[in-house]
Amino acid sequence: MPESRKTVPSCCDTGETAKPRADYLLWVTLIIISVSYLGFWCWGDPAHAAHRGMLHHFGAAVFEFMNMMWPGVLLGIVAMGFLSRIPRDFVMSLMGSGTGVRGLFRAALAGLALDLCSHGILMVGAKLYERGVTAGQLMAFLIASPWNSFSLTLILISLIGLPATLLFIALSMAVGMVTGMVFDALVARGVLPQNPHHRPVSEGFDFWAEVKKGLKNTKWSPAFLAETLKIGILDSRMILRWLFLGVIIAATLRVVLSPDFFETWFGPSFVGLMVTLAAATVIEVCSEGATPIAADIVNRAGALGNGFTFLMAGVATDYTEIMVLRETTKSWKLTLFLPLLTVPQVLVIGYLLNVFAG
């Protein structure tokens, strides 16, 4: 039977008598995003070219980012709602114990299978951590998944070809698996904190029998679906606040930094690799936006390794992801180990791809 629980927004105190506090970051960023989006939608046509300035370009960037992101974000919210109703035993049974290659492989494969953008994947990853997956499984899930959704894989194939796309997928899986194994080893040694929600599957748990029982007892009524969506929205507020802030930062960078600068310095050299890493770090862009940019780096700059680095380093250093991981795990130490362990792997692979594919 689906698990029922009371959702407590992250912006509220958790004590029974505590009063909710306004989530100022969420509301301020939401207002800025809404005003900018609606302003560009209403007045962003060529007829108002005479009035175009920094605010216009900022609104155009917000408009573009939100249009790319909203399908994945919406699917992520729905997925969070349904995951909240699934008992931990189901999640842990599917993912395995996590303390080995099998559990990490399942987590990475789940990330590949979900057709969500990087921001939607963040929402699902946060919920999976709450349902009990290990830190290593969470990292494998996040690293292997953001640009590897089915739809984006097809787009990437059309842009850089099937061999290069399959190579990128295999290498991202490898980085995710290696990073996950190191994370779990560090947790086992006490260097990093354990997931407080993690526990083994209940003794005698029969996955398929419980699936049949749960589906039989679930009433797929409009009220059930509405409540599920409500849970997803409440649970996603922690992520949306950082997502909106990331969009604002990215739009600001697009206004003040010329894209020509990045195109000039993205060549298959050590300097180009470092500039690509810097660009991936400062540019807050969803996977739908990262994919064509990475393809452009591969095709126009002739730098296969830089294209891979742009996709993967963006995952490891993304501002939104860093803040959401901190909110989810309650540990800065665990969060900062993500770029610490992932970026060196990505740079080595990117350099080797540039050397052997050049």
C-alpha positions in Angstrom: 0.0 0.0 0.0 1.4 3.5 -0.8 3.1 5.1 2.1 1.3 8.1 3.6 3.2 10.8 5.4 3.0 14.4 6.3 5.3 16.6 4.2 7.2 19.3 6.1 8.6 22.0 3.8 12.3 22.6 4.2 11.7 26.2 5.0 9.8 25.4 8.1 10.9 24.3 11.6 10.3 20.7 12.3 9.1 20.9 15.8 5.5 20.2 16.4 4.7 23.7 17.8 7.0 25.6 15.4 5.5 28.1 13.1 6.3 28.0 9.4 8.8 30.7 8.3 8.5 32.4 4.9 11.0 31.1 2.4 12.3 34.4 1.3 14.8 33.0 -1.2 12.1 31.0 -3.0 9.7 33.9 -3.2 12.2 36.6 -4.2 13.7 34.4 -6.9 10.3 33.3 -8.1 9.1 37.0 -8.4 12.3 38.0 -10.4 11.9 35.0 -12.7 8.1 35.6 -13.2 8.5 39.3 -13.9 11.4 38.8 -16.3 9.7 35.9 -18.1 6.3 37.7 -18.5 8.0 41.0 -19.3 9.9 39.4 -22.2 6.9 37.4 -23.3 4.8 40.6 -23.5 7.3 43.1 -24.8 10.2 41.1 -26.2 9.3 41.3 -29.9 11.2 43.2 -32.5 8.8 46.1 -32.4 10.4 47.2 -29.1 13.9 46.9 -30.4 14.6 50.6 -29.6 14.1 49.9 -25.9 16.4 46.9 -25.7 19.1 47.0 -23.1 20.5 44.9 -20.3 17.0 44.2 -18.8 15.8 43.0 -22.2 18.7 40.6 -22.6 18.3 39.4 -19.1 14.6 38.7 -19.7 15.4 36.9 -23.0 17.9 34.6 -21.1 15.4 33.8 -18.4 12.7 33.2 -21.0 15.0 30.8 -22.9 16.2 28.9 -19.8 12.7 28.5 -18.3 11.3 27.3 -21.7 14.1 24.6 -21.8 13.7 23.6 -18.2 10.0 23.4 -17.5 9.2 19.9 -19.0 12.0 18.3 -16.9 11.1 20.3 -13.8 7.4 19.3 -14.1 8.2 15.7 -14.6 10.6 15.9 -11.6 7.9 17.3 -9.4 5.5 14.5 -10.4 8.2 11.9 -9.9 8.9 13.3 -6.4 5.2 13.0 -5.5 5.0 9.4 -6.5 8.3 8.5 -4.9 7.0 9.9 -1.6 4.2 7.4 -1.7 6.5 4.4 -2.4 7.7 2.6 0.8 11.5 2.5 1.4 11.5 -1.3 1.0 10.6 -0.9 -2.7 13.3 1.6 -3.4 16.0 -0.4 -1.5 14.9 -3.6 -3.2 15.3 -2.1 -6.6 18.5 -0.3 -5.9 20.1 -3.1 -3.8 22.3 -2.5 -0.7 24.4 0.0 -2.6 27.6 -1.4 -0.9 29.0 -2.9 -4.1 29.2 -2.7 -7.9 25.7 -4.1 -8.3 23.9 -1.4 -6.3 25.9 1.3 -7.9 25.3 -0.1 -11.4 21.6 -0.1 -10.7 21.7 3.5 -9.6 23.6 4.6 -12.6 21.4 2.7 -14.9 18.3 4.3 -13.3 19.8 7.7 -14.0 20.3 6.7 -17.7 16.8 5.4 -18.0 15.0 8.4 -16.7 14.1 10.9 -19.4 14.6 14.0 -17.3 16.7 17.1 -17.5 19.5 17.7 -15.0 17.1 19.7 -12.7 14.4 17.1 -12.8 17.0 14.4 -12.0 18.1 16.5 -9.0 14.6 16.3 -7.6 14.4 12.6 -8.0 17.9 12.1 -6.6 17.0 14.1 -3.5 13.9 11.9 -3.0 15.9 8.7 -3.5 18.3 9.8 -0.8 15.4 10.3 1.5 14.1 6.9 0.7 17.4 5.3 1.7 19.9 5.0 -1.1 23.6 5.3 -0.1 25.7 8.4 -0.8 27.6 6.4 -3.5 24.3 5.4 -5.2 23.1 9.0 -5.1 26.4 10.2 -6.8 26.3 7.5 -9.4 22.7 8.3 -10.2 23.4 12.1 -10.6 26.6 11.8 -12.5 25.5 9.2 -15.0 22.1 10.8 -15.8 21.7 14.5 -16.5 22.3 14.6 -20.2 21.9 10.9 -20.9 18.1 10.9 -21.1 16.6 9.0 -24.1 15.5 12.2 -25.8 18.8 14.1 -25.3 20.8 11.0 -26.4 18.9 11.0 -29.7 19.7 14.7 -30.1 23.3 14.2 -29.3 23.6 11.4 -31.8 22.2 13.7 -34.5 24.7 16.4 -33.5 28.0 14.5 -33.0 27.2 11.0 -34.3 26.5 7.6 -32.8 30.1 6.5 -32.0 31.0 9.7 -30.1 27.6 9.6 -28.2 28.1 5.9 -27.1 31.6 6.8 -26.0 30.3 9.7 -23.9 27.6 7.4 -22.3 30.1 4.7 -21.4 32.6 7.2 -20.0 29.9 9.0 -17.9 28.8 5.6 -16.5 32.4 4.8 -15.6 32.9 8.1 -13.8 29.6 7.6 -12.0 30.5 4.1 -10.9 34.1 5.0 -9.8 32.9 8.1 -7.9 30.1 6.0 -6.2 32.6 3.3 -5.1 34.9 5.9 -3.6 32.0 7.7 -1.8 30.8 4.4 -0.3 34.3 3.5 0.8 34.8 6.9 2.5 31.4 6.5 4.2 32.4 3.0 5.4 35.6 4.5 6.9 33.8 7.3 8.7 35.3 10.0 6.5 31.9 11.0 5.2 28.6 10.7 7.0 26.2 7.9 6.4 22.7 8.4 5.0 20.5 8.6 8.1 17.6 7.3 6.1 19.4 4.2 5.0 18.3 0.8 6.3 18.2 -2.7 4.9 15.1 -4.2 3.3 12.7 -5.7 5.8 13.2 -9.4 6.4 10.8 -11.5 4.3 10.0 -8.6 1.9 8.7 -10.0 -1.4 9.0 -7.3 -4.1 6.5 -8.5 -6.7 3.9 -9.7 -4.1 4.0 -6.2 -2.5 3.8 -4.5 -6.0 0.6 -6.4 -6.8 -0.8 -5.7 -3.3 0.1 -2.0 -3.6 -1.4 -1.6 -7.1 -4.6 -3.4 -6.0 -5.1 -1.2 -3.0 -4.3 2.1 -4.8 -7.4 4.1 -5.9 -6.3 6.1 -8.9 -8.8 8.8 -8.3 -8.5 12.6 -9.1 -8.1 13.2 -5.4 -5.2 10.7 -5.2 -3.5 12.3 -8.2 -4.1 15.8 -6.8 -2.6 14.9 -3.4 0.4 13.3 -5.1 1.0 16.4 -7.1 0.7 18.6 -4.0 3.3 16.4 -2.2 5.6 16.8 -5.2 5.3 20.6 -5.2 5.9 20.8 -1.5 8.9 18.5 -1.6 10.4 20.3 -4.6 10.5 23.8 -3.0 13.9 23.1 -1.5 15.2 22.5 -5.1 13.2 25.2 -6.9 14.7 28.0 -4.8 18.2 27.1 -5.9 17.1 26.4 -9.4 15.6 29.8 -9.7 18.7 31.4 -8.3 20.8 29.5 -10.7 18.7 30.8 -13.6 19.1 34.4 -12.4 22.9 33.9 -12.1 23.1 32.3 -15.6 21.0 35.1 -17.2 23.2 37.7 -15.6 26.4 36.0 -16.9 24.8 35.9 -20.4 24.3 39.6 -20.2 27.8 40.6 -19.0 29.9 37.9 -20.8 30.2 37.6 -24.6 29.7 34.1 -26.0 32.4 34.9 -28.5 34.9 34.7 -25.7 34.1 31.1 -24.9 34.0 30.1 -28.6 37.5 31.5 -29.2 39.1 29.6 -26.2 37.4 26.2 -26.6 40.1 24.5 -28.7 41.6 21.0 -28.0 44.5 22.3 -25.9 45.3 22.3 -22.2 44.2 25.9 -22.0 41.0 25.1 -23.9 40.3 22.3 -21.5 40.8 24.6 -18.5 38.6 27.3 -20.1 35.9 24.7 -20.8 36.0 23.6 -17.1 35.7 27.3 -16.1 32.8 27.8 -18.5 31.0 24.7 -17.3 31.4 25.9 -13.7 30.0 29.4 -14.2 27.4 28.7 -16.8 24.2 27.4 -15.1 22.4 25.7 -17.9 20.0 22.8 -18.1 20.9 19.6 -19.9 18.8 20.7 -22.9 21.1 23.8 -23.2 24.3 22.0 -22.3 23.9 19.3 -25.1 23.9 21.7 -28.1 26.7 23.8 -26.5 28.9 20.6 -26.0 28.1 19.5 -29.6 29.2 22.9 -30.9 32.5 22.6 -29.0 33.0 19.1 -30.6 32.1 20.2 -34.1 33.3 23.8 -34.4 36.3 23.7 -32.0 37.3 20.1 -33.0 37.6 19.2 -29.3 35.9 15.9 -28.4 37.4 15.9 -24.9 36.3 19.5 -24.3 32.7 18.6 -25.3 32.7 15.7 -22.8 34.3 17.9 -20.1 31.6 20.6 -20.6 28.8 18.0 -20.1 30.4 16.2 -17.1 32.0 19.1 -15.3 28.8 21.0 -15.4 27.2 18.2 -13.4 30.0 18.1 -10.9 30.3 21.9 -10.3 26.8 23.1 -11.0 25.8 25.7 -8.4 22.2 24.4 -8.2 23.4 20.9 -7.7 25.9 21.8 -5.0 23.3 23.7 -3.0 20.6 21.0 -3.4 23.0 18.3 -2.3 23.8 20.4 0.7 20.1 20.7 1.5 19.5 17.0 0.9 22.5 15.5 2.8 22.9 18.2 5.4 26.6 17.9 4.9 28.9 20.4 3.2 31.8 17.8 3.4 29.9 15.2 1.5 28.7 17.7 -1.0 32.1 19.2 -1.8 33.6 15.7 -2.3 31.5 15.5 -5.5 33.6 18.0 -7.5 36.7 17.0 -5.6 36.4 13.4 -6.8 34.7 13.9 -10.1 36.5 16.8 -11.8 40.0 15.2 -11.9 38.5 12.1 -13.6 36.7 14.3 -16.1 39.8 16.4 -16.9 42.0 13.3 -17.4 39.4 11.7 -19.7 38.9 15.0 -21.6 42.6 15.4 -22.1 43.0 11.9 -23.4 40.0 12.3 -25.8 41.6 15.5 -27.2 44.9 13.7 -27.7 43.7 10.5 -29.3 40.7 12.0 -31.2 42.6 15.0 -32.4 
